[in-house]
Amino acid sequence: MTQKRSPEETQRKCEFPGYGVLAGTGVLRITMERHGDATLLHADGEVELATAARLAAELAACSGEILLDLRSVTFIDCAGVTVLVDATRRADVRGGRLRIVPGRAMERLSAILGLAGELHLVNELSLRGRHTRPAVDG
């Protein structure tokens, strides 16, 4: 005989403890710096389902050389990876280039998914040979 549970009891049992602490807060801050026809984007927070569209819109608004700083991104999921792969391909087709300075979250995901060949990951934050900021994890 099965016992019926109220929706509240079911929800309590399905909760994942600490989810909001590790990921899923939906907070992403993006700042943009223009250097001639090159663009430097800094992302800080989480690139996930709730925030990926915002990053996609920011990347779509850029052209030419784009450098995306993900060192302050604490979490990235498959929605974020999709945005990065699409933006990289779009930049290549348009004759530009998207380079990504990964943080720890992106480095782990890139290694797991084997994205090194698909994304242009770089170790330093520079546009056209000009160093803009020290490349240290934040």
Buried (B, 14 or more C-beta within 10 A) or exposed (E): EEEEEEEEEEEEEEEEEEEEEEBBBEEBEBEEBEBEEBBBBBBBBBBBEBBBEBBBEBBEEBBBBBBBBBBBBBBBBEBBBEBBBBBBEBBEEEEBBBBBBBBEBBBEBBEEEEBEEBBBBBEEBBBEEEEBBEBEEE
